[in-house]
Amino acid sequence: METKQIPSIVVGRLPVYLRALEYMKREHRQVTSSQELAERLGISAAQIRKDLSQFGEFGKQGTGYDIENLVTQLRAILHINRVWDIAVVGAGDVGHAVARYQGFTDRGFRVAQIFDNDPSKIGSQIGEFIVRDSADMLEIIHQAGIKIAMIAVTASHAQDVADQLVKAGVKAILNYAPITLNVPPEVHVQYIDPSVHLQRMAYYLG
């Protein structure tokens, strides 16, 4: 059977829906509607219904969505009904902050390793982690079966790091370096560059 291709823009909105629903759960809510989600998120109710319908029928007309069930379904769709280990490459300011961040685990992720090539950082401790030598990165990541990595190195080193991660079997990369990476089609890359977002916002200030 051919797998249905879901537009990436739709997939990108699912975590936003999930976050809103999890807030509702913490508010001890049991039921919501596409209209309420629309008001919270600034996305049209029709768009929310259309997005969710790509994956099945989750709501009932006149009743709405069972929040706990929809949270469970979205976590399964996003494959975060498990905890994914993450390798962080770069123990500078960004890598240091990521390694210490406590908010990943309840969202399906856990930092497992942190690497750097700076002799002054290798062997040092960041939170509960010992910084490992990047020279050993390929073997360690491969043996651990880690599929997700974050790149927090300078732009000049990011492509070399990405090449090593791909060889190690990584299939998803979150890239903080201000450079577009060249990776095989089966490797998914997301970019986080605050300068790009600031430049985009500045357009509206003129």
C-alpha positions in Angstrom: 0.0 0.0 0.0 1.3 3.4 -0.9 2.0 5.7 2.0 -0.1 8.9 2.0 2.2 11.9 1.6 1.3 14.6 4.1 2.4 18.2 3.3 5.3 19.3 5.6 3.4 22.4 6.5 0.6 20.3 8.0 3.1 18.2 9.9 4.7 21.4 11.2 1.4 22.5 12.7 0.7 19.2 14.6 3.2 20.0 17.5 1.4 23.4 17.9 -1.9 21.6 18.2 -0.4 19.1 20.6 1.1 21.9 22.8 -2.3 23.6 23.1 -4.1 20.4 23.9 -1.5 19.5 26.6 -2.1 22.9 28.2 -5.8 22.1 28.2 -5.1 18.8 29.9 -3.2 20.6 32.6 -6.3 22.8 33.0 -8.3 19.6 33.7 -10.2 20.1 30.5 -11.8 17.0 28.8 -13.3 18.3 25.6 -12.5 21.0 23.1 -13.5 22.1 19.6 -11.7 23.3 16.5 -13.2 26.7 17.1 -11.6 26.9 20.6 -8.3 25.7 19.2 -8.5 28.3 16.5 -9.1 31.1 19.0 -6.1 30.0 21.0 -3.7 29.5 18.1 -4.8 32.1 15.5 -5.3 29.3 13.0 -8.7 29.0 11.3 -11.0 26.2 12.6 -11.5 25.0 9.1 -7.7 24.6 8.7 -7.4 22.7 12.0 -10.2 20.3 10.9 -8.6 19.8 7.5 -5.2 19.1 9.0 -6.5 16.6 11.5 -8.6 14.9 8.9 -5.4 14.0 7.0 -4.8 11.4 9.8 -8.3 10.2 10.5 -11.6 11.2 12.2 -10.9 12.3 15.8 -13.9 14.5 16.6 -17.6 14.2 16.8 -20.0 16.7 15.4 -21.7 18.5 18.2 -19.3 17.1 20.8 -15.9 18.1 19.7 -12.6 16.5 20.4 -11.8 14.3 23.4 -8.6 16.1 24.6 -6.8 13.1 26.1 -7.5 10.9 23.1 -6.4 13.5 20.7 -3.2 14.1 22.6 -2.5 10.3 22.5 -3.2 10.2 18.8 -1.0 13.2 17.9 1.9 11.8 20.0 1.6 8.5 18.1 1.4 10.3 14.7 4.5 12.3 15.6 6.2 9.2 16.9 6.8 10.8 20.3 4.9 8.1 22.2 8.4 7.0 23.1 11.6 8.9 24.1 14.2 9.6 21.5 17.9 10.0 22.4 19.7 13.0 21.1 23.3 13.7 20.4 24.4 17.3 20.8 27.5 18.4 18.8 29.1 21.6 20.2 29.6 22.3 23.8 29.6 26.1 23.5 26.9 28.4 24.7 24.1 26.8 22.7 25.2 23.3 23.4 25.6 24.0 27.1 22.1 25.4 27.3 20.6 22.5 25.4 22.3 19.9 27.5 21.0 21.6 30.7 17.5 22.1 29.4 14.9 20.1 31.4 11.9 20.4 29.0 12.7 17.8 26.4 11.9 14.5 28.2 8.1 15.1 28.7 7.9 16.0 25.0 9.6 12.8 23.7 13.3 13.6 23.7 16.3 13.1 25.9 19.9 14.4 25.5 22.1 11.4 25.6 25.5 12.6 24.5 27.4 15.8 24.0 30.5 16.2 21.8 33.2 18.8 21.1 36.6 18.9 19.5 38.1 21.6 21.9 40.6 19.9 24.2 39.7 22.3 26.9 36.1 21.1 26.8 36.6 17.4 26.3 36.2 15.6 29.6 34.5 18.5 31.3 31.0 18.2 32.8 27.8 19.9 31.7 25.0 19.0 34.0 25.0 15.2 34.1 27.0 14.9 30.9 30.7 14.4 30.2 31.7 16.1 27.0 33.0 13.4 24.6 35.6 13.9 21.9 34.1 14.6 18.5 36.7 12.2 17.0 34.8 9.3 18.7 31.4 10.7 17.7 30.7 8.4 14.7 31.4 5.2 16.6 29.5 6.2 19.8 26.4 7.5 18.0 26.3 4.4 15.7 26.7 2.0 18.6 24.0 3.8 20.6 21.6 3.8 17.7 20.9 7.5 18.0 18.8 8.9 15.2 18.5 12.6 16.1 21.3 15.1 16.6 21.6 18.8 17.2 24.5 20.8 15.6 25.7 23.7 17.7 29.0 24.5 16.1 30.3 27.3 13.9 29.1 27.5 10.3 32.5 26.6 9.0 32.4 23.2 10.8 28.7 22.4 10.5 28.8 20.6 7.1 31.7 18.3 8.3 29.8 17.5 11.4 26.6 16.8 9.4 28.6 14.4 7.2 29.9 12.5 10.2 26.4 12.3 11.7 24.9 10.9 8.5 27.7 8.3 8.4 26.8 7.4 12.0 23.2 6.7 11.0 21.5 9.9 12.2 18.3 10.6 10.3 17.2 13.9 11.7 19.3 17.0 12.4 18.4 20.2 14.2 20.9 22.8 13.0 21.7 25.9 15.0 24.6 26.9 12.7 23.8 29.7 10.2 24.4 27.6 7.1 22.3 25.4 4.9 23.4 21.8 5.1 23.9 19.4 2.2 22.5 16.0 3.3 20.9 12.9 1.6 17.2 13.1 0.9 16.3 10.6 3.6 17.9 12.9 6.3 15.5 15.6 7.6 17.0 18.9 8.7 15.4 21.7 10.7 17.1 25.1 11.0 17.1 27.4 14.0 18.8 30.8 13.2 17.5 33.6 15.4 19.0 36.2 13.0 16.8 35.0 10.2 13.7 35.4 12.3 14.8 38.8 13.6 15.4 40.0 10.0 11.9 38.8 9.0 10.4 40.7 11.9 12.3 43.8 11.1 10.6 44.0 7.7 7.4 44.8 9.5 8.9 47.6 11.6 9.8 49.8 8.7 
